[in-house]
């Protein structure tokens, strides 16, 4: 395929209530015409440090994602708190309509909130292939680390899912645009809305960019839409082959 239709939900996450969030998402996204349905960071609980209480231990969120992906005939992607072999992870699942699952464990944990004391950092940079697009998966605080997301001419687009509070939202907006431009990639940054259990406020700030930094987001109610076109990306990179002059480096974990 040469185009990819994405619908991201600006979700006012219900604190620590997995089932209520599933029902809310279904009410907002059922019947949406999209190839990919995108959900925020820790969409089933909120960005919660009480991992012992809220983490999925039996793939509760993943089971729901598989069911919803099948019902909607679309991929479903978003991050959740999970326990895996005695460790907690902020895990970004990408579930294909077929039920196939890929995932990325958040690499850069937000020490300001104590996330690094509770969750375990991922050690793998993850690019998935969906409908002809190579897509880099990233979570929230990863946005501040451009080396980790640097395009080695190995992806076409980036997905960032986040719980990025209103008090620092200018940084979120600025860095999203920068990551798109410097990597000559489509980018979808999806943030939550509302107020969380720590009384942090989140404003509507989800954004989609073309690789030249042009915003291409469209909005309807709480849903942000975008359509990515692969030939347009190829043409843009051919006219401006800046990635050919990128620095070579190796990331050591």
C-alpha positions as CSV (number, residue, x, y, z in Angstrom):
1,X,0.0,0.0,0.0
2,X,1.1,3.6,-0.7
3,X,-1.1,5.3,1.9
4,X,-1.8,4.8,5.6
5,X,-4.8,6.2,7.4
6,X,-4.3,6.8,11.1
7,X,-6.8,7.8,13.9
8,X,-5.3,8.8,17.2
9,X,-7.6,9.2,20.3
10,X,-7.1,12.2,22.6
11,X,-8.1,10.1,25.6
12,X,-9.1,11.5,29.0
13,X,-7.8,8.3,30.8
14,X,-9.9,7.1,33.7
15,X,-7.4,6.6,36.5
16,X,-6.5,3.0,37.2
17,X,-9.6,1.6,35.6
18,X,-8.7,-0.7,32.8
19,X,-12.2,-1.9,31.8
20,X,-13.7,1.6,31.9
21,X,-10.9,2.8,29.5
22,X,-11.6,-0.1,27.1
23,X,-15.2,0.8,26.9
24,X,-14.5,4.5,26.5
25,X,-12.1,3.8,23.6
26,X,-14.6,1.5,22.0
27,X,-17.2,4.3,22.1
28,X,-14.9,6.8,20.5
29,X,-13.2,4.7,17.8
30,X,-15.6,1.9,16.8
31,X,-16.4,2.3,13.1
32,X,-13.6,4.8,12.4
33,X,-12.2,4.4,8.9
34,X,-8.5,3.9,9.6
35,X,-5.7,1.4,9.0
36,X,-4.2,2.2,12.5
37,X,-5.9,3.2,15.7
38,X,-3.5,4.9,18.0
39,X,-3.8,5.2,21.8
40,X,-1.8,7.2,24.4
41,X,0.9,6.1,26.8
42,X,-0.4,3.7,29.5
43,X,-3.9,4.1,28.0
44,X,-5.5,1.6,30.2
45,X,-4.5,3.0,33.6
46,X,-2.9,6.4,33.2
47,X,0.9,7.1,33.7
48,X,0.9,5.4,37.0
49,X,3.9,4.5,39.3
50,X,1.9,2.1,41.4
51,X,2.9,-0.8,39.1
52,X,2.2,-3.5,41.7
53,X,-1.4,-2.4,41.6
54,X,-2.1,-1.6,38.0
55,X,0.3,-3.6,35.8
56,X,-1.1,-6.2,33.4
57,X,0.0,-9.7,34.7
58,X,-2.1,-11.8,32.3
59,X,-2.0,-9.7,29.1
60,X,-5.4,-8.1,30.0
61,X,-4.8,-5.0,27.8
62,X,-3.2,-7.0,25.0
63,X,-6.1,-9.4,24.9
64,X,-8.5,-6.5,24.5
65,X,-6.3,-4.9,21.8
66,X,-6.3,-8.1,19.8
67,X,-10.1,-8.3,20.0
68,X,-10.6,-4.7,19.1
69,X,-8.1,-4.9,16.2
70,X,-9.9,-7.9,14.8
71,X,-13.3,-6.2,15.2
72,X,-12.2,-3.0,13.5
73,X,-10.0,-4.7,10.9
74,X,-7.3,-2.2,11.9
75,X,-4.0,-2.2,13.8
76,X,-4.3,-1.0,17.4
77,X,-1.2,0.5,19.1
78,X,-0.5,2.1,22.5
79,X,1.5,1.6,25.6
80,X,0.5,-0.2,28.9
81,X,2.0,-1.1,32.2
82,X,3.0,-4.8,32.2
83,X,4.7,-7.3,34.4
84,X,7.0,-9.7,32.6
85,X,9.1,-12.3,34.4
86,X,9.0,-10.3,37.7
87,X,9.9,-7.0,36.1
88,X,7.7,-4.0,35.1
89,X,7.8,-2.4,31.7
90,X,6.1,0.5,30.0
91,X,5.4,-1.6,26.9
92,X,4.2,-0.1,23.5
93,X,2.2,-2.8,21.8
94,X,1.5,-2.7,18.1
95,X,-1.2,-5.2,17.3
96,X,-2.0,-6.1,13.7
97,X,-5.5,-6.9,12.5
98,X,-4.4,-10.5,12.2
99,X,-3.6,-10.7,15.9
100,X,0.2,-10.6,15.3
101,X,1.9,-8.6,18.0
102,X,5.1,-6.5,18.0
103,X,6.2,-4.4,21.0
104,X,8.8,-1.9,22.2
105,X,9.7,-1.4,25.8
106,X,10.3,2.3,26.7
107,X,14.0,3.0,26.7
108,X,14.2,6.4,28.4
109,X,12.4,6.2,31.7
110,X,11.2,9.4,33.3
111,X,13.4,9.7,36.4
112,X,11.7,13.0,37.4
113,X,8.6,10.9,38.3
114,X,10.5,7.9,39.6
115,X,9.7,5.7,36.6
116,X,13.2,4.5,36.5
117,X,12.9,3.1,40.1
118,X,9.9,1.0,39.2
119,X,10.0,0.1,35.6
120,X,12.8,-1.6,33.6
121,X,14.3,0.1,30.6
122,X,14.1,-1.5,27.2
123,X,17.2,-2.4,25.3
124,X,16.0,-2.6,21.7
125,X,15.1,0.0,19.1
126,X,12.0,-1.2,17.4
127,X,10.9,-0.6,13.8
128,X,7.8,-2.5,12.6
129,X,6.6,-3.0,9.0
130,X,2.9,-2.3,8.4
131,X,1.2,-1.9,5.0
132,X,4.5,-1.0,3.4
133,X,5.5,1.6,6.0
134,X,8.5,1.1,8.3
135,X,7.5,2.7,11.6
136,X,9.7,3.5,14.6
137,X,7.9,3.1,18.0
138,X,8.7,5.6,20.7
139,X,7.2,6.5,24.1
140,X,7.0,10.0,25.7
141,X,10.4,10.8,27.3
142,X,12.2,9.1,24.4
143,X,11.3,12.3,22.5
144,X,14.1,14.2,24.3
145,X,16.8,11.9,23.0
146,X,17.4,12.5,19.3
147,X,20.4,10.1,19.0
148,X,18.2,7.1,19.9
149,X,15.6,8.0,17.3
150,X,18.0,9.1,14.6
151,X,16.9,7.8,11.2
152,X,19.6,5.6,9.7
153,X,17.6,5.5,6.5
154,X,15.7,2.5,8.1
155,X,12.3,3.9,8.7
156,X,9.6,6.1,7.1
157,X,7.6,7.3,10.1
158,X,7.7,7.7,13.9
159,X,4.9,7.1,16.4
160,X,5.2,8.8,19.8
161,X,2.6,8.1,22.5
162,X,2.7,10.1,25.6
163,X,1.3,11.4,28.9
164,X,3.0,14.8,28.5
165,X,1.6,17.4,31.0
166,X,0.4,20.9,30.1
167,X,3.2,22.5,32.2
168,X,5.8,21.3,29.7
169,X,3.7,21.1,26.6
170,X,5.7,23.7,24.6
171,X,8.7,21.3,24.7
172,X,6.5,18.5,23.5
173,X,5.3,20.5,20.5
174,X,8.8,21.8,19.6
175,X,10.5,18.5,19.9
176,X,7.9,16.6,17.8
177,X,8.4,19.0,14.9
178,X,12.2,18.8,15.2
179,X,12.2,15.0,15.2
180,X,10.1,14.9,12.1
181,X,12.3,17.5,10.2
182,X,15.7,16.1,11.2
183,X,14.7,12.5,10.4
184,X,12.8,13.4,7.2
185,X,10.0,11.2,8.4
186,X,6.2,11.3,8.9
187,X,5.5,11.7,12.6
188,X,2.4,11.2,14.8
189,X,2.7,12.4,18.4
190,X,-0.4,11.4,20.4
191,X,-0.9,12.9,23.9
192,X,-3.6,12.2,26.5
193,X,-6.0,14.9,27.8
194,X,-7.7,15.6,31.1
195,X,-6.3,15.3,34.6
196,X,-4.6,12.3,36.1
197,X,-4.5,10.8,39.6
198,X,-1.6,13.0,40.5
199,X,-3.6,16.1,39.6
200,X,-1.4,16.8,36.5
201,X,-3.3,18.5,33.7
202,X,-3.0,17.6,30.0
203,X,-4.1,19.7,27.2
204,X,-5.0,18.7,23.6
205,X,-1.7,18.7,21.9
206,X,-1.5,15.7,19.5
207,X,0.2,16.6,16.3
208,X,1.0,15.0,13.0
209,X,3.8,16.2,10.7
210,X,5.0,15.8,7.1
211,X,8.8,15.4,6.9
212,X,9.3,19.1,6.1
213,X,7.7,20.1,9.4
214,X,4.2,20.9,7.9
215,X,1.4,19.9,10.3
216,X,-1.0,17.6,8.6
217,X,-3.3,16.8,11.5
218,X,-7.1,16.8,11.1
219,X,-9.5,16.8,14.1
220,X,-13.0,15.6,14.7
221,X,-14.2,15.6,18.4
222,X,-11.5,13.7,20.3
223,X,-10.0,12.0,17.3
224,X,-6.9,13.2,15.4
225,X,-6.7,12.0,11.8
226,X,-3.8,11.8,9.4
227,X,-3.0,10.1,6.1
228,X,0.6,9.3,5.1
229,X,1.5,8.8,1.5
230,X,4.7,6.9,0.8
231,X,5.3,8.2,-2.8
232,X,5.2,11.8,-1.4
233,X,7.9,10.8,1.2
234,X,10.0,9.2,-1.5
235,X,9.8,12.2,-3.7
236,X,10.6,14.6,-0.8
237,X,13.7,12.6,0.2
238,X,14.8,12.5,-3.4
239,X,14.6,16.2,-3.8
240,X,16.3,16.9,-0.4
241,X,18.6,13.9,0.2
242,X,19.9,15.3,3.6
243,X,19.9,11.9,5.3
244,X,22.8,10.8,3.0
245,X,25.0,13.2,5.0
246,X,24.1,11.9,8.4
247,X,26.8,11.0,10.9
248,X,27.6,7.3,11.5
249,X,27.4,6.1,15.1
250,X,26.6,3.1,17.2
251,X,24.3,3.1,20.2
252,X,25.8,1.1,23.2
253,X,23.2,0.0,25.8
